Amino acid sequence: MNKGTSCLECGAVMEITRGPYRYGRGLDVVIHDVETRRCPECGHDEVVIPRIEELHRTIARAISRRPGRLEPGEIRFLRTYLGYSSVDFAALLGVTPETVSRWERTSKPQQMGKVAERLLRMLAQYGEPDQIYDLEAVLLTDGEARGKRPVTIAGSAGSWKVAEAC
Ligand SMILES: [Zn+2]
């Protein structure tokens, strides 16, 4: 017990309080009843937030259901939650990395296009972070049709499956 409540900096016993905590940069998110530890000797403080991945999933889904347009900090949160660099996110949406920076900047941000915003909301709602959206396959749709073949389906063994070309 004492070990968990000792100051990492000076070893003094930390004071524990619980209360609402504003979470994230540029987000309008408050978490109820968060434990905050503060050292009365040196002022070092720490915030105890368990199950961070689950928390991020919960926040991402809540943000993606908020009314009104997404704000820059929300776009940034959802992008990083989904595991995209701004370069990959730009490639996924078919825009330039500069455009992504303009969506996410806090001063005079550029409004995200509606189609892109709805796609981001859907990904946040239904996707899992680190799940691989096949970015290379997505990018191929931008390119030439080289190697494009008919979609071939086979119905053997009682279920429809994508098959090798006949
Ligand atoms: Zn201390």
Residues whose N, C-alpha, C, O or C-beta is under 5 A from the ligand:
A	BS01	ZN	C7 E9 C10 G11 A12 C39 E41 C42 G43 H44
